[in-house]
């Protein structure tokens, strides 16, 4: 069974399962998966001690092209998503208002998602992870399931996994040996992928943050915005302009010249967004992620936009389910407002737009994990998620009338979170 069973066995051994009331669901999934096979995952202790590479970096294999676009999830995906969805419903959704008020996600949530092994999904088994094959589709399904609970907290818990995924996909052997064992351990570091910058009409391929060559490496200057939990972060992957080309570099938060300040936002407040300020920050020459190719950077941006599309689908699903129940029970003029065509059509349009968003997102993810060109598909998915996601949030508020404006109902928070889809770059990957 592979990755699905490995994740579930990891969850089953965690005390969080009993606290969350997920024991029955998990044991059932483990039992079903054990009929087919078993794989255990190792972990490593935490350290950023530099390790010299001894060969080619480990890379996850691409899945084979079956020639058929099949939306049926695999047994692995069904097991993983089933547990993640229940976790999102029982933990993220009830704790969303408190997390937003605190402008951060609780340590308890991070501890529980660490038990789930989210950072391990795209780390090769040879480096302590759970995977043999690249699976962008699994990443999309997990992001969607988490966002159905709460997008802000979903972004917060997926941020370290984004850094681990980037190092796994594009890092050198030395970078993988140095950092990935830490992400495969029990005490996962807080980490962030910093791409966005605080200026209008930001283009991730025209960066203001620069890396200038020095005798020993590079000197960084610039400001990054919307950095997930930047105040707590120990490791960043930063998008910079190097010799006129966008490039990713690794940066530890303890480096001299690095400073962080809060970056309050309209939505995604539970993600604890911050600004990363770089003032004459010197890094070694080997801090460039992998070979620093622009092709890797382009793939990073596409995979990030794919992740944001998945988050939009999950939150859009939450809106649809909530308003569907609301309009059936809210009475006006002696009958449920769902009986009014104008209301029914609006709910139907949400469902239609949501289905289109999901199909294009999964199509893009399917091509990505096969190593096929997915630039067109991810552009469509991102455009649909940006426009229709925002409209779904707006219609959700509208369908609740005055109730949609108050915090008693979660739709106003979902509306604010969905506005971020068209603005955010980086932060999460699949």
PEZIBEL-V803090 format. One record per backbone hydrogen bond with DSSP energy under -0.5 kcal/mol. NH is the residue of the N-H (numbers start at 1). CO is the residue of the C=O. If there is no record, write none. Layout:
# PEZIBEL-V803090
((NH	CO) (NH	CO))
This chain:
# PEZIBEL-V803090
((4	1) (6	2) (7	3) (8	4) (9	5) (10	6) (11	7) (12	8) (13	9) (14	11) (17	14) (18	15) (19	15) (20	16) (21	17) (21	18) (22	17) (23	17) (26	22) (27	23) (28	24) (29	25) (30	26) (31	27) (32	28) (33	29) (34	30) (35	31) (35	32) (36	33) (37	33) (44	181) (61	132) (63	369) (66	64) (70	68) (71	69) (78	74) (79	75) (80	76) (81	77) (82	78) (83	79) (84	80) (85	81) (86	82) (87	83) (88	84) (89	85) (90	86) (91	87) (92	87) (93	88) (95	91) (96	93) (99	95) (100	96) (101	97) (102	98) (103	99) (103	100) (104	99) (110	106) (111	107) (112	108) (113	109) (114	110) (115	111) (116	112) (117	113) (117	114) (118	113) (120	117) (121	118) (123	120) (125	131) (127	124) (128	125) (129	124) (130	120) (131	120) (131	123) (134	61) (139	135) (140	136) (141	137) (142	138) (143	139) (144	140) (145	141) (146	142) (147	143) (148	144) (149	145) (149	146) (150	146) (154	150) (155	151) (156	152) (157	153) (158	154) (159	155) (160	156) (162	158) (163	159) (164	160) (165	161) (166	162) (167	163) (168	164) (169	165) (170	166) (171	166) (171	167) (176	172) (177	173) (178	174) (179	175) (180	176) (181	176) (182	179) (183	179) (184	180) (185	182) (188	186) (192	235) (194	192) (194	237) (195	193) (195	425) (196	425) (199	197) (202	199) (204	202) (206	203) (210	221) (211	241) (212	219) (214	217) (218	283) (219	212) (220	281) (221	210) (222	278) (224	276) (225	196) (227	274) (228	226) (229	271) (229	272) (230	227) (230	272) (232	229) (233	229) (234	190) (235	190) (236	251) (237	192) (238	236) (238	249) (239	194) (240	238) (240	247) (241	209) (242	240) (242	245) (243	211) (243	241) (245	242) (247	240) (249	238) (250	287) (251	236) (253	234) (255	252) (258	255) (259	277) (261	275) (263	273) (271	268) (272	269) (274	227) (275	261) (276	224) (277	259) (277	275) (278	222) (278	276) (279	257) (279	277) (280	278) (281	220) (282	280) (283	218) (285	216) (287	284) (288	285) (289	248) (292	289) (297	293) (298	294) (299	295) (300	296) (301	297) (302	298) (303	299) (304	300) (305	301) (306	302) (307	303) (308	304) (309	305) (310	306) (311	307) (312	308) (313	309) (314	310) (315	311) (316	312) (317	313) (318	314) (319	315) (320	316) (321	317) (322	318) (323	319) (324	320) (325	321) (326	322) (327	323) (328	324) (329	325) (329	326) (330	326) (331	329) (332	335) (335	332) (337	330) (338	327) (339	336) (340	337) (344	340) (345	341) (346	342) (347	343) (348	344) (349	345) (350	346) (351	347) (352	348) (353	349) (354	350) (355	351) (356	352) (357	353) (358	354) (359	355) (360	356) (361	357) (362	358) (363	359) (364	360) (365	361) (366	362) (367	363) (368	364) (369	365) (370	366) (371	368) (372	367) (378	374) (379	375) (380	376) (381	377) (382	378) (383	379) (384	380) (385	381) (386	382) (387	383) (388	384) (389	384) (389	385) (390	386) (391	387) (392	388) (393	389) (394	390) (395	391) (396	392) (397	393) (398	394) (399	395) (400	396) (400	397) (401	398) (403	400) (404	401) (405	402) (406	403) (409	406) (412	409) (413	410) (414	410) (415	411) (416	412) (417	413) (418	414) (419	415) (420	417) (421	418) (423	420) (424	420) (427	193) (428	426))
